[in-house]
């Protein structure tokens, strides 16, 4: 009890310290927050499960880097690398590793979340070339987790964030706090995560918010079938998660989202099918992504849908996932290996 209380006191003190520097901690929408790259999935499995999942059963390091309460001693010694290419030479890279303390009571992890936008030509107002710039975002993360009375797991991430866009730079510090409950039968998990509690250290201009998020998740594995289902509820600090330009909506004849649409836009659904011990197939559906990407009076294809496959060979795990954005596929590849 004393060990757990000591950890909680430190987490609570740091949370109060960060919150005390923020005059208004409401969650921003519609591009109103900085460092939004923090919301990008760290691993291909997360991409396959709809872009966010904090409760999936298993020992995926990438999921645990987002929800630190999922860190487990079984991940000890794993090194994970993810690569996600976007359009126009934009690439995302993630590197993370996990190790356990000598007394086996704490699980630690460290990682880098990096978004590279490639080289962009700099010009003046007349179009004269002045050179080039190499914009990027990155986050350095330190994570720790512990177990309380077998069924409860608590974890935290401490993050240093940096954005560099030529002459414009911003930095910040943030933390995540997560709690995960696993019943005795180990066939389900319920999680809560409060992410991006923090403040900018250096800003582009006036005060800007971090992408604060409150997330709930629940996953259930069937007892007599190799199937697992997940539901994730995100952005729970606000009701209307969608950005609606009233003027544009009036011109284009776009109706504001209904109350039911507002409910659904908080939800992400996921499903996994395990084939033996070596192969796993995942699928996800993100309601908010589909709403944001859909274009009025056009065919919108499979927006919001994502799929993926995982294969294991000895101590190496390879994941591939894709997600649909209009008529384009976004790919994500992750390789994990137990190095010690």
Protein Blocks (a to p, Z undefined) as FASTA:
>chain_A
ZZmmmmmmmmmmmmmmmmmmpmblcdceehiaghklmmpcfbfklmmnoopackbgcjdf
klmmmmmmlpcfklgoiacddddddeehiacdddddddddfklpaccddddddddebjad
dddfkopafbdcddddddddddddddeehlaccddddddddddehjaccddddddddddd
ddfkopaccddddehiacdfbdfblcdddddddddddddddfkbccdcddddehklbfbl
cdcdfklmmmnopacddfklmmmmmpccdddddehjlbccdddddfklmmmmpcghiaeh
jghiacdddddehjaccddddddehjaccddddddddfZZ
